[in-house]
Amino acid sequence: MRTVTPLFRFRNTYLPSLPLAVAALALSESAELRIAPGPALHFAGRTIPLDAQGRMLIRWYGPAYTYRRYSVWKVFNSAFHYENGEKPEIPPEAFKDKIVLIGATAASASDFRTTAFSATYPGVEIHATVIDNLLKGDFLRAANPRWTVVAVFVLALLMAGIVYGFNSALMYTLLALLAGLAYFAVVCGLFRTQNLWVAMVPPLAAGTLSFTGSTLTRYGTEGREKRKYRKTLLKYLSPQLVQTIMQDFSWETLRAEKRDLTVLFSDIRGFTSISEKLPPEAVVRTLNEHLNMMVSVIFKNGGTLDKFVGDCVMAFWGAPLPQANHAELAARAALEMIEGLEKLNQKWQSEGRPTLKIGVGINSGEMLFGNIGSEQRMDFTVIGDNVNLGSRLEGATKDLHVPIIISDATYQRVRDVAEVRPLGEISVKGREHRILVYELVGMKDHAQRSEAAS
C-alpha cells in the first residue's frame, strides 16, 4: 500500500476520507478544502500533491506499531480503577489533546496491509500515518511520469554504451554496477531531501535488461568473430598456439609493424620434370604427403605457415607471439624437414614412386609483419628485403648443392646451438654486396643426444 484517496465523490458532493476528516477536526472545523490544478488539494493552508487518479502518496515513518497503542482491556481496567479511586494503569492524561483511533490489531481480525516496512501493517495505523502526514504537512510528491520514461531510456542506453564501450568484461560490469548504484543514490537523495518520489524499479529493470541483452549480444557476436579468427589462424599456426593466442590476443593488433623475425623458404628440386612423368593423381598425392609433413614440422616447432606457392613452402617465426629464439626454432624445423623427407623417400621408393629433394633457405632480421593486403583480400604475412633474401638463399641451394643455407644474420643468432659449414660469400639478386652464408649441418644438442644413444 503506497497511496490513499483523501476525497471521495458521491453524486455531486466530495466527502473527506477518515484521515482527512479527523485532521480537519484537529486543525479547525472550518478547514479549507479546494481542488487545484496539478492536481493538488489545498487543505488548511497545506497543499497535498495528488496523482492523476486523485491519490495521495503516504509518507511512512517506520514499521508497524510506530505509534503508541493500548490494548482495549487495559483501557477498560484503567477506567474502572480510576472510577473506584484506585491508581489506573493508564492515566487519563495519556489521551489528553490526542487523536485516538480505535481499531483491531489482533491477527484474527485480518485488518493488515502490506507496506514498504512490513507485510503485516495494521490498517488502523495506516490511518494514523496519513493523519500525521496531514497535520505536519509532510507530503511526498511523485515525479512526472515523463521523467520515468526518460530515466528508462537513459539508463538502458547508458548500460548498452558501457558494455560496447569497454573491452574488459570486468571493467564494464563494474561500471554498470556503479551506474545502477548512482541512480539508486540519486533516487534516495531526492526522496530524503526533496520529498520527491522517483520511480526506481522501471529504470533499473530497463538498465538490467539492456546490460544483459547487450552482454549476450556482444558475447554472441564476439563468439562468431573468434570462431572466424580461429578458423583463419588454424591455417597458419598449430592448434596449441592458436589456443594460446585466442585466450589473450586482439585481432585488431595485427596491424603491419616492423619486428625482428626469421623466415624460411623450402622448394622441391626439379618438381616440374618429376610431375611430367607421373599421372596427375600421383603428383597430387605425393605433393600432399610432402606438404603435410612440412606443415607438421613447422607447427611442431612453433612456426607460422605463411603460404604455399606451388611446391614452395614459406613460414616465419617470432610472430604473432614473440619468440626470443625464433632463429633456433626455424633452424630446427629445417633439419626436421630434411629428416622427414628422407623417411618419405624411403616410403615412396618402396612403392615405386620417385623420390624428392628440397632446398631450404633461412634468414633473420627486421621484417614488416601483420595483416597486409587490400580491402578485398588480406594476408597474414611478412614482407621486406630480409624476406626476399630468405627466398634468394633457398634458390642458392641449387648452385651450392647443399640442402639448407642460412644467412650470417641467422648464424649469429644460433651460433651457440647450431653446427654449420661456412660457404663463403655469394651474390644474390637485389643485393649490391656479397653476403656471407653457411650450410646448416645440425644442432649441437641433437648431436649430443645421438652420441648418448649410441
Residue pairs with C-beta under 8 A, 6 or more apart in sequence:
1 58
1 113
1 114
1 115
1 121
1 126
2 57
2 58
2 115
2 116
3 51
3 55
3 56
3 57
3 58
4 17
4 19
4 55
4 56
4 58
4 126
4 130
5 17
5 53
5 54
5 55
5 56
6 16
6 17
6 19
6 20
6 41
6 43
6 48
6 50
6 54
6 56
6 130
7 14
7 15
7 16
7 17
7 20
7 33
7 35
7 41
7 54
8 14
8 15
8 16
8 17
9 15
14 33
14 35
16 24
16 33
17 130
18 127
19 127
19 130
19 131
19 134
20 33
20 43
20 130
20 134
22 99
22 101
22 127
22 131
23 31
23 43
23 44
23 131
23 134
23 135
24 31
24 33
24 43
24 44
26 99
26 131
26 135
27 44
27 135
28 44
31 43
31 44
32 42
32 43
32 44
32 45
33 41
33 42
33 43
34 41
34 42
34 43
35 41
35 42
36 42
36 47
38 49
38 50
39 50
39 51
39 52
39 54
40 47
40 48
40 49
40 50
41 47
41 48
41 50
41 56
42 48
43 134
46 134
46 137
46 139
47 139
48 56
48 134
48 139
49 56
49 57
49 139
49 140
49 141
49 142
50 56
51 57
51 142
56 130
56 133
56 139
57 139
57 140
57 141
57 142
57 197
58 115
58 126
58 129
58 130
58 133
58 140
59 129
59 133
59 138
59 139
59 140
59 195
60 115
60 116
60 117
60 129
61 129
61 132
62 117
63 117
63 118
63 121
64 117
64 118
64 120
64 121
64 122
64 125
65 122
65 125
66 125
66 129
67 125
67 128
67 129
67 132
69 105
69 125
70 90
70 94
72 102
74 89
74 90
75 90
77 88
77 89
78 88
78 89
78 90
78 91
79 88
81 87
81 88
81 89
82 88
82 92
99 128
99 131
101 124
101 127
101 128
101 131
102 124
103 111
103 122
103 123
103 124
103 125
103 127
104 111
104 122
104 123
104 124
105 111
105 122
105 124
105 125
107 120
111 122
111 123
111 124
112 119
112 120
112 121
112 122
112 123
113 121
113 123
113 126
114 120
114 121
115 121
115 126
132 138
133 139
138 195
139 195
140 191
140 195
140 196
140 197
141 194
141 195
141 196
141 197
142 196
142 197
143 190
143 196
143 197
143 198
143 199
147 198
148 198
148 199
148 202
148 203
151 183
151 198
151 199
151 202
151 203
152 202
152 203
152 206
153 206
154 203
155 179
155 180
155 183
155 203
155 204
155 206
155 207
155 210
156 206
156 207
156 209
156 210
157 210
158 179
158 207
159 176
159 179
159 207
159 208
159 210
159 211
159 214
160 210
160 211
160 213
160 214
162 172
162 175
162 176
162 179
162 211
163 172
163 176
163 211
163 214
163 215
163 218
164 214
164 218
165 172
166 172
166 175
167 250
169 215
176 207
176 211
179 207
180 204
180 207
180 208
183 200
183 203
183 204
183 207
184 200
184 204
186 198
187 198
187 200
190 196
190 198
191 197
191 198
225 251
226 246
229 246
229 251
230 242
230 246
232 380
233 242
233 245
233 246
233 380
234 242
235 305
236 304
236 305
236 306
236 380
237 245
237 299
237 304
237 305
237 320
238 299
238 300
238 302
239 299
241 299
241 302
241 321
244 321
245 320
245 321
249 320
249 321
254 320
254 370
254 371
254 380
255 370
255 371
256 368
256 369
256 370
256 371
256 372
257 368
257 369
257 370
258 366
258 367
258 368
258 369
258 384
259 318
259 319
259 366
259 367
259 369
260 318
260 326
260 364
260 365
260 366
260 367
261 316
261 317
261 318
261 319
261 326
261 364
261 365
261 366
261 367
261 369
261 382
261 386
262 316
262 317
262 318
262 326
262 327
262 329
262 330
262 362
262 363
262 364
262 410
262 413
263 306
263 314
263 315
263 316
263 330
263 362
263 363
263 364
263 367
263 382
263 386
263 387
263 390
264 298
264 303
264 313
264 314
264 315
264 316
264 317
264 330
264 333
264 334
264 360
264 361
264 362
264 390
265 312
265 313
265 314
265 360
265 361
265 362
265 390
265 391
265 393
265 394
266 294
266 312
266 313
266 334
266 337
266 358
266 359
266 360
266 361
266 394
267 311
267 312
267 313
267 358
267 359
267 394
267 395
268 274
268 290
268 311
268 312
268 356
268 357
268 358
269 356
269 357
269 358
269 359
269 398
270 357
271 287
271 310
271 311
271 356
274 283
274 354
274 356
275 283
277 354
278 286
278 353
278 354
282 353
286 348
286 353
286 354
286 356
287 311
289 344
290 311
290 341
290 344
290 356
291 308
291 311
291 313
293 337
293 340
293 341
293 344
294 313
294 337
294 340
295 305
295 313
296 340
297 333
297 336
297 337
297 340
298 304
298 305
298 313
298 315
298 333
299 305
300 333
300 336
301 317
301 329
301 330
301 332
301 333
301 336
302 317
302 323
302 329
303 315
303 316
303 317
303 329
303 330
303 333
304 315
304 316
304 317
304 319
304 320
304 380
305 313
305 314
305 315
306 314
306 315
306 316
306 380
306 381
306 382
307 314
307 379
307 381
308 314
312 394
314 391
315 330
315 333
316 330
316 367
316 369
316 382
317 323
317 326
317 327
317 329
317 330
317 333
318 326
319 369
319 382
320 369
323 329
326 364
327 362
327 364
327 410
327 413
327 414
328 413
328 414
328 417
328 418
330 362
330 364
330 410
331 362
331 406
331 410
331 414
331 417
331 418
331 440
331 443
332 443
334 360
334 362
334 404
334 440
335 404
335 440
335 442
335 443
335 446
337 358
337 360
338 358
338 360
338 403
338 404
341 356
341 357
341 358
344 356
345 355
345 356
348 354
348 355
348 356
349 355
357 403
358 403
359 394
359 395
359 397
359 398
359 402
359 403
359 404
359 405
360 394
360 397
360 403
360 404
360 405
360 440
361 390
361 391
361 392
361 393
361 394
361 395
361 396
361 397
361 404
361 405
361 406
362 390
362 393
362 404
362 405
362 406
362 407
362 410
362 440
363 386
363 387
363 389
363 390
363 393
363 406
363 407
363 409
363 410
364 386
364 407
364 409
364 410
364 413
365 386
365 389
365 407
365 409
366 384
366 386
367 382
367 383
367 384
367 386
367 387
368 382
368 383
368 384
369 381
369 382
370 380
371 378
371 379
371 380
372 378
372 379
372 381
372 383
373 379
385 430
386 409
388 430
389 407
389 428
389 430
389 431
389 435
390 407
392 428
392 429
392 430
392 431
393 405
393 406
393 407
393 428
393 437
394 405
396 405
396 426
396 428
396 437
397 403
397 404
397 405
400 423
400 426
400 437
400 439
402 423
402 439
403 439
404 439
404 440
405 423
405 437
405 438
405 439
405 440
406 414
406 418
406 420
406 437
406 438
406 439
406 440
407 435
407 436
407 437
407 438
408 435
408 436
408 437
408 438
411 418
411 420
411 438
416 444
417 443
417 444
417 445
418 440
418 441
418 442
418 443
418 444
419 440
419 441
419 442
419 443
419 444
419 447
420 438
420 439
420 440
420 441
421 438
421 439
421 441
422 436
422 438
422 439
423 437
423 438
423 439
424 436
424 437
425 434
425 435
425 436
425 437
426 434
426 435
426 437
427 434
427 435
428 435
